[in-house]
Amino acid sequence: MTPSPFAPAELPEPPMVAGVRLATAEAGIKYRGRTDVLLMAFDEGTTVAGTFTTSRCPSAPVEWCRMQLPRGTARALLVNSGNANAFTGKKGRAATQLSAELAAKALGIAPEDVFLASTGVIGEPLPAERFGTVMDAAAARLAPSGWAAAARAIMTTDTFPKAESRTVTLSGGSVTITGIAKGAGMIAPDMATMLSFIATDAAVDAPTLQAMLSAGVSKSFNKITIDSDTSTSDTVLAFATGASGAAVAAGSADAALFAEALDSLLLSLAHWVTKDGEGCTKFVAITVEGAESDASAGKIAKSIADSPLVKTAIAGEDANWGRIVMAVGKAGEPADRDRLAIWFDHVRVAVEGERDPDYSEAAASEVMKKPEIAIRVDLGLGSGRDTVWTCDLTKEYVAINGDYRS
């Protein structure tokens, strides 16, 4: 696959998180010559929060995590790439049980303390027994560093690993938040993205952590779309080890600082996922304002972002604002044609329901040549506003997905 034009030259090793140890392994689940397993171990007392796909056909690991999440604690995370363990029936459920048992045995913990995630091909049974060939060695290699390697191990069609970190100074001391994500296609989340895992050494109780994660996801991963398709496997998990000794109490000033840092980290990861959209050449922010409500603005922005006609026009660097009008009109939300105004970056192309009298094809076309583009729509109806991030749709996307199981 052609690397994304937004791919960083390298991924610096993210900061360690006290109370977290990591290891990767090559189990040969689908890929050869690369790591495809991630094992993370957490100190006793680590709390956990999670958000998952709203798909009515969730993967077996998603069901496993949903079952364990109410307990609010975790000791390990086991992730594999190359096989989603989705639409695998009884075999899938048996594979999750075996996966958890193998990790638990290697770490000396209970299977219920192991969280699971899988990504890759749907419908193929997961050969979980292969974890048994690498688990003991992986457990022996667990170390506080290794976030960059972890980000690489969970990749599928990603062209670069994705990681972010934040440091926050609280009243009880400094805390670290580090996270990784994977995803490049089947991205139109209604909770999260393909997979993302965040850890912090702050002490945060499970309900508070859950509230912060859910709020952060709603403003980040839930605001991106690559191809309008929601995965069966979408999972975001956050773990708080408490190893720093700095506590984050709900409603406190520290909680506000921590939540701000977490939101920033989640949004950066979501943007990296969008910038690695399969075959993408453009990163696009679509803002709708002047709507009757924020929710209405969000639906219209997503209608624009998901439109194949809009996305292919962006790929072709065509300032076809008529396709924006089309996407606004089909969204099913309140809109008044004669109040509509549209901008490509700073260039207004339409106003009051028709082409801008000062419209310049040359100026609009120049905007479309940029790698990052902002499209803004003003409905002129109210104060509702929202932004959705997306990418273009290219021939490379078709090629990648036409050959995905080959």
C-alpha positions as CSV (number, residue, x, y, z in Angstrom):
1,M,0.0,0.0,0.0
2,T,1.1,3.5,-0.7
3,P,2.0,5.3,2.5
4,S,-0.3,8.1,3.5
5,P,1.0,11.5,2.6
6,F,0.4,12.5,6.2
7,A,2.5,9.7,7.6
8,P,5.2,11.0,10.1
9,A,8.8,10.3,9.2
10,E,9.0,8.3,12.4
11,L,7.1,7.7,15.6
12,P,9.1,8.7,18.7
13,E,8.8,6.4,21.6
14,P,5.9,7.7,23.7
15,P,6.5,8.2,27.5
16,M,6.1,5.3,29.8
17,V,3.0,5.0,32.1
18,A,3.8,3.8,35.6
19,G,1.9,0.6,36.3
20,V,1.8,-0.5,32.7
21,R,4.1,-3.1,31.0
22,L,4.0,-4.1,27.3
23,A,5.2,-6.8,25.0
24,T,4.5,-7.7,21.4
25,A,4.8,-11.0,19.6
26,E,4.5,-12.7,16.2
27,A,1.8,-15.4,16.3
28,G,1.3,-15.7,12.5
29,I,-2.5,-15.3,12.8
30,K,-2.6,-13.8,9.3
31,Y,0.6,-11.9,8.6
32,R,4.1,-13.3,8.3
33,G,7.2,-11.5,9.2
34,R,5.6,-8.9,11.5
35,T,4.2,-8.7,15.0
36,D,0.4,-9.3,15.4
37,V,-0.1,-9.7,19.1
38,L,0.0,-7.1,21.9
39,L,0.0,-7.9,25.6
40,M,-0.4,-5.2,28.2
41,A,-0.2,-5.9,31.9
42,F,-1.5,-3.5,34.6
43,D,-0.8,-3.2,38.3
44,E,-3.4,-4.5,40.7
45,G,-6.1,-1.9,41.4
46,T,-6.1,-0.6,37.8
47,T,-9.5,0.8,36.8
48,V,-11.0,0.5,33.3
49,A,-13.5,2.3,31.1
50,G,-14.7,1.4,27.6
51,T,-16.8,2.4,24.6
52,F,-17.8,-0.1,21.9
53,T,-19.4,-0.4,18.5
54,T,-23.1,0.1,18.2
55,S,-23.2,-2.5,15.4
56,R,-25.9,-5.2,15.9
57,C,-23.3,-7.7,14.7
58,P,-20.5,-7.1,17.3
59,S,-17.4,-9.2,17.4
60,A,-16.8,-11.8,20.1
61,P,-14.1,-9.7,21.9
62,V,-16.5,-6.8,22.1
63,E,-19.1,-9.0,23.8
64,W,-16.4,-10.3,26.2
65,C,-15.3,-6.8,27.1
66,R,-18.9,-5.6,27.7
67,M,-19.3,-8.6,30.0
68,Q,-16.2,-7.7,32.1
69,L,-16.5,-3.9,32.1
70,P,-19.1,-3.6,34.9
71,R,-16.5,-4.9,37.4
72,G,-14.5,-1.8,36.8
73,T,-11.0,-3.3,37.1
74,A,-8.5,-4.8,34.8
75,R,-5.1,-6.6,35.0
76,A,-4.3,-7.2,31.3
77,L,-5.2,-6.5,27.7
78,L,-4.6,-8.9,24.8
79,V,-5.0,-7.6,21.2
80,N,-4.5,-9.4,17.9
81,S,-4.4,-8.1,14.3
82,G,-5.3,-9.9,11.1
83,N,-8.5,-11.5,12.4
84,A,-11.5,-9.7,13.8
85,N,-13.1,-12.8,15.5
86,A,-16.4,-11.4,14.3
87,F,-19.3,-13.4,12.8
88,T,-17.7,-16.5,14.1
89,G,-20.5,-17.9,16.2
90,K,-19.8,-20.4,19.0
91,K,-16.2,-20.8,17.7
92,G,-15.7,-17.1,18.3
93,R,-16.9,-17.2,21.9
94,A,-14.7,-20.2,22.5
95,A,-11.8,-18.4,21.0
96,T,-12.2,-15.4,23.4
97,Q,-12.4,-17.7,26.4
98,L,-9.3,-19.5,25.3
99,S,-7.5,-16.2,24.6
100,A,-8.3,-14.9,28.0
101,E,-7.3,-18.1,29.7
102,L,-3.9,-18.3,28.0
103,A,-3.1,-14.7,28.9
104,A,-4.3,-15.2,32.4
105,K,-2.2,-18.3,32.9
106,A,0.9,-16.6,31.7
107,L,0.3,-13.7,34.0
108,G,-1.0,-15.5,37.0
109,I,-4.4,-13.7,37.1
110,A,-8.0,-14.6,36.5
111,P,-9.4,-14.7,32.9
112,E,-12.0,-12.2,33.8
113,D,-9.3,-9.7,34.5
114,V,-8.1,-9.9,30.8
115,F,-9.7,-7.5,28.2
116,L,-9.6,-8.5,24.6
117,A,-9.7,-6.9,21.2
118,S,-9.3,-8.3,17.7
119,T,-9.1,-6.6,14.3
120,G,-8.9,-7.8,10.7
121,V,-10.9,-10.1,8.5
122,I,-14.5,-10.7,9.5
123,G,-16.0,-14.2,9.3
124,E,-12.8,-16.3,9.7
125,P,-12.4,-18.3,12.9
126,L,-9.6,-17.0,15.2
127,P,-6.9,-19.6,15.8
128,A,-6.6,-18.6,19.4
129,E,-4.4,-21.6,20.2
130,R,-1.6,-19.7,18.5
131,F,-1.5,-17.4,21.4
132,G,-0.3,-20.3,23.4
133,T,2.9,-20.5,21.4
134,V,3.9,-16.9,22.2
135,M,2.2,-16.0,25.5
136,D,4.7,-17.2,28.0
137,A,7.6,-15.6,26.2
138,A,5.6,-12.3,25.8
139,A,4.8,-12.3,29.5
140,A,8.5,-12.7,30.2
141,R,9.4,-9.8,28.0
142,L,6.9,-7.3,29.5
143,A,8.5,-4.0,30.0
144,P,7.5,-0.4,30.9
145,S,8.6,0.9,27.4
146,G,7.3,-0.3,24.0
147,W,4.3,1.9,23.1
148,A,5.6,2.5,19.5
149,A,6.0,-1.3,19.0
150,A,2.5,-1.8,20.5
151,A,1.1,0.7,18.0
152,R,2.7,-1.3,15.1
153,A,1.5,-4.7,16.3
154,I,-2.2,-3.7,16.1
155,M,-2.0,-2.3,12.5
156,T,-3.9,-3.9,9.6
157,T,-4.3,-1.7,6.5
158,D,-2.8,1.2,8.4
159,T,0.3,2.7,6.7
160,F,1.8,4.1,9.9
161,P,1.5,3.5,13.7
162,K,-0.5,6.1,15.7
163,A,0.4,7.2,19.3
164,E,-0.1,10.3,21.4
165,S,0.9,11.3,24.9
166,R,0.0,14.1,27.3
167,T,1.5,15.1,30.7
168,V,-0.7,17.0,33.2
169,T,0.3,18.7,36.4
170,L,-2.3,18.1,39.1
171,S,-2.4,19.1,42.7
172,G,-1.2,15.7,43.7
173,G,1.7,15.6,41.2
174,S,2.4,15.1,37.5
175,V,0.5,12.3,35.6
176,T,1.0,10.8,32.1
177,I,-1.7,9.8,29.6
178,T,-0.5,7.7,26.6
179,G,-2.6,6.1,23.9
180,I,-2.4,4.2,20.6
181,A,-4.9,3.7,17.9
182,K,-5.4,1.7,14.7
183,G,-7.8,2.2,11.8
184,A,-7.7,3.2,8.2
185,G,-10.9,1.8,6.7
186,M,-14.4,0.8,7.9
187,I,-14.4,4.0,9.9
188,A,-17.7,5.8,10.6
189,P,-17.8,5.3,14.4
190,D,-20.8,5.6,16.6
191,M,-18.7,5.2,19.7
192,A,-15.1,4.9,18.8
193,T,-12.8,3.9,16.0
194,M,-11.5,0.5,15.0
195,L,-9.2,0.1,18.1
196,S,-7.7,2.5,20.6
197,F,-6.1,1.9,24.0
198,I,-5.2,4.6,26.5
199,A,-3.5,4.3,29.9
200,T,-2.7,6.7,32.6
201,D,-0.9,6.6,35.9
202,A,-3.5,8.9,37.5
203,A,-5.8,7.4,40.2
204,V,-9.3,7.7,38.7
205,D,-12.3,5.6,39.8
206,A,-14.1,3.6,37.1
207,P,-17.3,5.7,37.0
208,T,-15.3,8.9,36.7
209,L,-13.0,7.4,34.1
210,Q,-16.0,6.1,32.1
211,A,-17.7,9.5,32.1
212,M,-14.6,11.2,30.9
213,L,-13.9,8.6,28.2
214,S,-17.5,8.7,26.9
215,A,-17.4,12.5,26.7
216,G,-14.1,12.6,25.0
217,V,-15.0,9.9,22.4
218,S,-18.2,11.9,21.5
219,K,-16.0,14.8,20.6
220,S,-13.3,12.9,18.7
221,F,-13.7,9.4,17.4
222,N,-17.4,9.9,16.9
223,K,-16.6,13.0,14.7
224,I,-14.6,11.2,12.1
225,T,-15.6,9.2,9.0
226,I,-13.5,7.6,6.2
227,D,-16.1,5.5,4.3
228,S,-19.4,5.7,6.3
229,D,-19.0,2.1,7.5
230,T,-19.1,1.2,11.2
231,S,-16.9,-1.7,12.2
232,T,-18.1,-4.8,14.1
233,S,-15.0,-4.5,16.3
234,D,-14.9,-0.8,17.4
235,T,-13.3,-0.6,20.9
236,V,-11.8,2.1,23.0
237,L,-10.5,1.1,26.4
238,A,-8.9,3.4,29.0
239,F,-6.9,2.1,32.0
240,A,-6.0,4.1,35.1
241,T,-3.3,2.4,37.2
242,G,-3.0,5.0,40.0
243,A,0.7,4.4,40.2
244,S,1.5,8.1,40.3
245,G,-0.4,8.6,43.5
246,A,-2.2,11.6,42.0
247,A,-5.9,11.3,42.4
248,V,-8.5,12.7,40.1
249,A,-11.8,13.2,41.9
250,A,-15.0,13.8,40.0
251,G,-16.0,17.5,39.8
252,S,-12.6,18.8,41.0
253,A,-10.3,21.2,39.3
254,D,-7.9,18.3,38.7
255,A,-10.7,16.4,36.9
256,A,-11.2,19.4,34.5
257,L,-7.5,19.5,33.8
258,F,-7.2,15.7,33.3
259,A,-10.3,15.7,31.0
260,E,-9.0,18.5,28.9
261,A,-5.7,16.5,28.3
262,L,-7.6,13.3,27.6
263,D,-9.9,15.1,25.1
264,S,-6.8,16.5,23.4
265,L,-5.2,13.1,23.1
266,L,-8.3,11.4,21.8
267,L,-8.9,14.1,19.2
268,S,-5.3,13.8,18.0
269,L,-5.6,10.0,17.7
270,A,-8.8,10.4,15.8
271,H,-7.2,12.9,13.4
272,W,-4.3,10.4,12.8
273,V,-6.8,7.7,11.9
274,T,-8.5,10.0,9.4
275,K,-5.2,11.0,7.9
276,D,-4.4,7.4,7.3
277,G,-7.7,6.7,5.6
278,E,-7.2,4.0,3.0
279,G,-5.9,5.7,-0.2
280,C,-6.4,9.2,1.2
281,T,-4.6,12.3,-0.2
282,K,-6.6,15.0,1.6
283,F,-7.6,15.7,5.2
284,V,-10.9,17.6,5.4
285,A,-12.6,19.5,8.3
286,I,-16.3,20.0,7.5
287,T,-18.0,22.6,9.8
288,V,-21.7,23.3,9.7
289,E,-23.0,26.3,11.6
290,G,-26.2,28.3,11.7
291,A,-28.2,25.1,12.2
292,E,-31.3,24.8,14.4
293,S,-29.2,22.7,16.9
294,D,-25.8,21.2,17.4
295,A,-27.2,17.8,16.7
296,S,-28.7,18.9,13.4
297,A,-25.4,20.5,12.4
298,G,-23.6,17.3,13.1
299,K,-26.0,15.2,10.9
300,I,-25.6,17.6,8.0
301,A,-21.8,17.7,8.4
302,K,-21.7,13.9,8.4
303,S,-24.0,13.9,5.3
304,I,-21.4,16.0,3.5
305,A,-18.4,14.0,4.8
306,D,-20.0,10.6,3.9
307,S,-21.0,11.6,0.3
308,P,-19.0,9.7,-2.3
309,L,-19.6,12.5,-4.7
310,V,-18.2,15.1,-2.3
311,K,-15.2,12.9,-1.5
312,T,-14.4,12.1,-5.1
313,A,-14.6,15.8,-6.0
314,I,-12.1,16.5,-3.2
315,A,-9.8,13.7,-4.5
316,G,-10.0,15.3,-8.0
317,E,-9.3,18.8,-6.5
318,D,-12.6,19.9,-8.0
319,A,-14.2,22.9,-6.2
320,N,-17.7,21.4,-6.9
321,W,-19.7,23.2,-4.3
322,G,-22.9,21.9,-6.0
323,R,-22.2,18.5,-4.3
324,I,-22.1,20.3,-0.9
325,V,-25.5,21.7,-1.6
326,M,-26.7,18.2,-2.6
327,A,-25.4,16.7,0.7
328,V,-27.0,19.4,2.8
329,G,-30.3,18.9,1.0
330,K,-30.4,15.1,1.5
331,A,-29.5,15.1,5.2
332,G,-33.2,15.3,6.2
333,E,-32.4,18.2,8.6
334,P,-33.9,21.8,8.6
335,A,-32.3,23.9,5.8
336,D,-33.3,26.9,3.7
337,R,-31.8,26.9,0.2
338,D,-32.0,30.7,0.0
339,R,-30.0,31.2,3.2
340,L,-27.2,28.9,2.4
341,A,-23.6,30.0,2.3
342,I,-20.5,27.8,1.6
343,W,-16.8,28.4,2.0
344,F,-13.7,26.4,0.9
345,D,-11.2,27.7,3.4
346,H,-11.4,31.5,3.1
347,V,-13.0,31.4,-0.3
348,R,-16.8,31.9,-0.2
349,V,-18.2,30.1,-3.2
350,A,-22.0,30.4,-2.5
351,V,-24.2,32.8,-0.6
352,E,-28.0,33.3,-0.2
353,G,-28.8,30.3,-2.2
354,E,-26.7,30.9,-5.3
355,R,-23.1,31.2,-6.5
356,D,-21.2,34.1,-4.8
357,P,-21.2,37.1,-7.1
358,D,-17.4,37.4,-6.5
359,Y,-16.8,33.7,-7.1
360,S,-13.3,32.9,-8.4
361,E,-12.8,29.5,-9.9
362,A,-9.0,30.0,-9.7
363,A,-9.1,30.9,-6.0
364,A,-11.4,27.9,-5.2
365,S,-9.3,25.5,-7.2
366,E,-6.1,26.7,-5.4
367,V,-7.7,25.8,-2.1
368,M,-8.5,22.3,-3.4
369,K,-4.9,21.6,-4.2
370,K,-3.9,21.9,-0.5
371,P,-3.4,18.7,1.5
372,E,-5.7,20.0,4.4
373,I,-8.9,21.7,3.5
374,A,-11.7,23.3,5.6
375,I,-15.2,23.3,4.2
376,R,-17.7,25.6,6.1
377,V,-21.5,25.7,5.6
378,D,-23.7,28.4,7.2
379,L,-27.4,27.5,7.2
380,G,-28.5,30.8,8.6
381,L,-31.2,29.3,10.8
382,G,-29.9,29.3,14.3
383,S,-26.8,28.8,16.6
384,G,-26.2,25.1,16.1
385,R,-22.6,24.2,15.1
386,D,-20.6,21.0,14.7
387,T,-17.4,19.7,12.9
388,V,-16.7,16.4,11.3
389,W,-13.4,15.3,9.9
390,T,-13.0,13.1,6.9
391,C,-10.7,12.3,3.9
392,D,-11.1,12.0,0.2
393,L,-12.1,8.9,-1.7
394,T,-9.6,7.7,-4.3
395,K,-8.9,4.8,-6.7
396,E,-6.5,3.4,-4.1
397,Y,-9.3,2.9,-1.7
398,V,-11.1,0.7,-4.2
399,A,-7.9,-1.2,-4.9
400,I,-7.2,-1.8,-1.2
401,N,-10.7,-3.1,-0.4
402,G,-11.0,-5.1,-3.6
403,D,-8.0,-7.1,-2.6
404,Y,-8.6,-7.1,1.2
405,R,-9.0,-10.9,1.7
406,S,-6.5,-11.8,-1.1
